[in-house]
Amino acid sequence: MSTPENTRRVTHLADLSRELDQAVMDLGRYEDMAVEAEADYKLAHSHAMKDAAGPMDLRKAEATIQCDELFRTCGKAAALVTMQRAHIKALHTRIDVGRTLQATARAEVNLTGLGT
């Protein structure tokens, strides 16, 4: 049953598994980055609100202006986490498809009697 195609499929599944492991580790890093970015934004926004003068609407506007870059960084970090989760989901799907192809090929070989 060890044909070049089977060997290629097994190698490809192993590569996908390694890629999945790396993607999960990356997701952990990205989630940490997102938490830190959100905390930086919220803290800076709170300080800007506290330090601003005038009516509440103006203080909110001033804090938003002052924290614009941190807000964007926070949003980008959250988007990176979302994209990485989608990547992990796609890897799971690719692994499942590869396993199905491998099982189908194995069953076909067994049906022809070559796998015994």
C-alpha positions in Angstrom: 0.0 0.0 0.0 3.0 2.3 0.2 2.7 4.1 -3.1 4.3 7.5 -3.9 0.9 9.1 -3.7 0.2 7.6 -0.3 3.6 8.7 0.9 2.9 12.2 -0.4 -0.4 12.3 1.4 1.1 11.2 4.7 3.9 13.8 4.3 1.3 16.5 3.5 -0.8 15.6 6.6 2.3 15.7 8.8 3.1 19.2 7.3 -0.4 20.4 8.0 -0.2 19.1 11.6 3.0 21.0 12.2 1.5 24.1 10.6 -1.6 23.7 12.9 0.7 23.4 16.0 2.5 26.6 15.0 -0.8 28.4 14.2 -2.1 27.5 17.7 1.0 28.9 19.3 0.8 32.0 17.2 -2.9 32.4 18.3 -1.8 32.5 21.9 0.8 35.2 21.2 -1.8 37.2 19.2 -4.4 36.9 22.0 -1.8 38.2 24.5 -1.1 41.1 22.2 -4.8 41.9 21.8 -5.3 41.9 25.6 -2.3 44.2 26.1 -3.4 46.5 23.3 -6.9 46.8 24.7 -5.6 47.5 28.2 -3.3 50.2 26.8 -6.1 51.8 25.0 -8.6 51.7 27.9 -6.1 53.0 30.3 -4.9 55.9 28.1 -8.6 56.7 27.3 -9.4 56.9 31.0 -6.4 59.1 31.7 -7.3 61.4 28.8 -10.9 61.7 30.0 -9.8 62.4 33.6 -7.3 65.1 32.4 -9.6 66.8 29.9 -11.6 69.9 30.9 -15.1 70.9 30.0 -18.4 69.2 29.5 -18.6 65.4 29.3 -19.1 65.4 25.5 -16.0 67.5 24.9 -13.9 65.4 27.4 -15.0 62.2 25.5 -14.2 63.7 22.2 -10.8 64.9 23.4 -10.0 61.5 24.9 -11.0 59.8 21.6 -8.8 62.1 19.6 -5.8 61.5 21.9 -6.2 57.7 21.9 -6.9 57.3 18.2 -3.7 55.4 17.5 -4.1 53.1 20.4 -7.7 52.4 19.4 -6.5 51.4 15.9 -3.8 49.2 17.4 -6.4 47.5 19.6 -8.7 46.9 16.7 -5.9 45.5 14.5 -4.8 43.1 17.3 -8.4 41.9 17.6 -8.6 41.4 13.9 -5.4 39.4 13.9 -6.8 37.1 16.5 -10.0 36.6 14.4 -7.9 35.9 11.2 -5.7 33.4 13.1 -8.8 31.5 14.4 -10.1 31.3 10.8 -6.7 30.0 9.7 -6.8 27.3 12.3 -10.3 26.4 11.3 -9.2 26.1 7.7 -6.2 23.9 8.7 -8.5 21.6 10.6 -10.7 21.3 7.5 -7.7 20.6 5.3 -6.5 17.9 7.7 -9.9 16.3 7.7 -10.0 16.3 3.9 -6.5 14.8 3.8 -7.5 12.0 6.2 -10.6 11.3 4.2 -8.6 11.0 1.0 -6.1 8.8 2.7 -8.8 6.5 4.1 -10.5 6.3 0.7 -7.3 5.4 -1.0 -6.6 2.8 1.6 -10.1 1.3 1.2 -9.6 1.2 -2.6 -6.3 -0.6 -2.3 -7.9 -3.1 0.1 -10.8 -3.7 -2.2 -8.4 -4.5 -5.1 -6.6 -7.0 -2.9 -3.3 -5.2 -3.1 -3.3 -4.1 0.5 -3.1 -7.6 2.0 
